[in-house]
Amino acid sequence: MKSSLPSSQPAKSSGAPESVPLLDLRRQYNEIREEVLAAIARVCDSQSFILGPEVEALEREIAALTGAASAVGCASGTEALWLALVAAGVKPGDSVITTAFSFFASASAIVRAGATPVFVDVDPGTLNLDAALVERLLQTKRPENLRAILPVHLYGQCADMDAFDRIVREDVKEDVNKDTKEHAPKFGVSIVEDAAQAIGAEWRGRGAGSLGVTAAFSFYPTKNLSAYGDAGIVTTTSPEMAEHMRQLRNHGSPRRYYHHEFGWNGRMDGIQAAVLRVKLKHIADWNESRRQHAAMYDQLFAASGLRASLHSDPSNAPVRLLARTPQAKHVFHQYVIRAQRRDELRKFLAERKIGSEIYYPLPLHLQPVFAYLGLKAGDMPVSEQAAGEVLALPMFPELTEAEIRCVVESIAEFYS
Ligand SMILES: Cc1ncc(COP(=O)(O)O)c(C=O)c1O
């Protein structure tokens, strides 16, 4: 935690904060301002604004951080998801299994690749894609032309990658053709990670981004590692897929004005890469601060008498915490509670100038744009219940202990 109080953080004379923002990027900026401005000036001096040396250096650094073979910088996390899916072989007519409880892009990228999202409900503890339900679906009603499984590392905690690895490995490569009784080859199923919220996260010591064939990260300004605009990156364990994605992000063009396939303009700006490289040096410390803040929240909730519990949550507890998976090193992109009377609590906090947010108020299978899939309320009960209960509390590296105490005390006051 940082010793000096940033100017953007108002404090009462008693020391209790007057407000607690959900996220205050100005505090981070105050600490790295000179470095960031110098990095931006470096790009302006070079006049190399799109791709170029800064993007290439960032790609090498992100590959090293995640343990992936290669990384490919692009315009956004959404673009990264599309590249990750297409490089993994997803094509029109395919199906991709994903979670019903995520940001819209996890599913819209599947549609943009020409495929059909197959939504599966989430684990009630972690709210990550439920591997047992995915396994059951494969055994009972295997989606046609299944090409990939896209787990999302929600809120910064990896989905159960042991289970998804096993599912993909055990997924038989041969299928008995019902008419001829002959074995017909099945489509190979790949794991594509949506690691948009999980830079620096790990599963059994392996970095998010190296756990599937491809993985997408977002550098949207609210993310743990954030650009000064839109940006994203794809990592991959396959250098061939990296080459394909470099081509795809640049109009399917291996060399200027020669086009081998329909790609798109999905390139990353040099200025974004330069800013990200400054911040990358701090990401391990920032993620560690987030973990410390989460531990303090946990501790204060446990002591608050709200009967919040990490493991055996009685359903009538006013506040319940999400489960932590021991194999996962969490980076707490968000610190999320499940709260009774959530919307009233949120209003109460807002009146006390305490920021909070709902990620996400409507599960993906109930979004109007996915009505064509024919799913209805009740089909994904865990996601639907979570959508009515989740509340993200202030979480960013520079958050102070006084602010965390203020948040928990205010929540305790609401339920008293
Ligand atoms: C889980 C998830 N997937 C994908 C995205 C898309 O990233 P971007 O906003 O950079 O396009 C985001 C972030 O907004 C996200 O949280």
The ligand as an SDF file (V2000), in Angstrom:
LIG
                    3D

 16 16  0  0  0  0  0  0  0  0999 V2000
  -14.8780  -11.0510  -19.5510 C   0  0  0  0  0  0  0  0  0  0  0  0
  -14.6350  -10.0230  -20.6250 C   0  0  0  0  0  0  0  0  0  0  0  0
  -14.5110  -10.4200  -21.9000 N   0  0  0  0  0  0  0  0  0  0  0  0
  -14.2670   -9.5420  -22.8800 C   0  0  0  0  0  0  0  0  0  0  0  0
  -14.1500   -8.1910  -22.6350 C   0  0  0  0  0  0  0  0  0  0  0  0
  -13.9840   -7.2610  -23.7860 C   0  0  0  0  0  0  0  0  0  0  0  0
  -12.8600   -6.4280  -23.6860 O   0  0  0  0  0  0  0  0  0  0  0  0
  -12.8510   -4.9800  -24.3700 P   0  0  0  0  0  0  0  0  0  0  0  0
  -13.7750   -4.0960  -23.6080 O   0  0  0  0  0  0  0  0  0  0  0  0
  -11.4160   -4.5580  -24.2510 O   0  0  0  0  0  0  0  0  0  0  0  0
  -13.2610   -5.1390  -25.7800 O   0  0  0  0  0  0  0  0  0  0  0  0
  -14.2480   -7.7290  -21.3140 C   0  0  0  0  0  0  0  0  0  0  0  0
  -14.0450   -6.3260  -20.9260 C   0  0  0  0  0  0  0  0  0  0  0  0
  -14.7420   -5.4300  -21.1010 O   0  0  0  0  0  0  0  0  0  0  0  0
  -14.5140   -8.6670  -20.2840 C   0  0  0  0  0  0  0  0  0  0  0  0
  -14.6550   -8.2790  -19.0200 O   0  0  0  0  0  0  0  0  0  0  0  0
  1  2  1  0
  2  3  1  0
  2 15  2  0
  3  4  2  0
  4  5  1  0
  5  6  1  0
  5 12  2  0
  6  7  1  0
  7  8  1  0
  8  9  2  0
  8 10  1  0
  8 11  1  0
 12 13  1  0
 12 15  1  0
 13 14  2  0
 15 16  1  0
M  END
$$$$
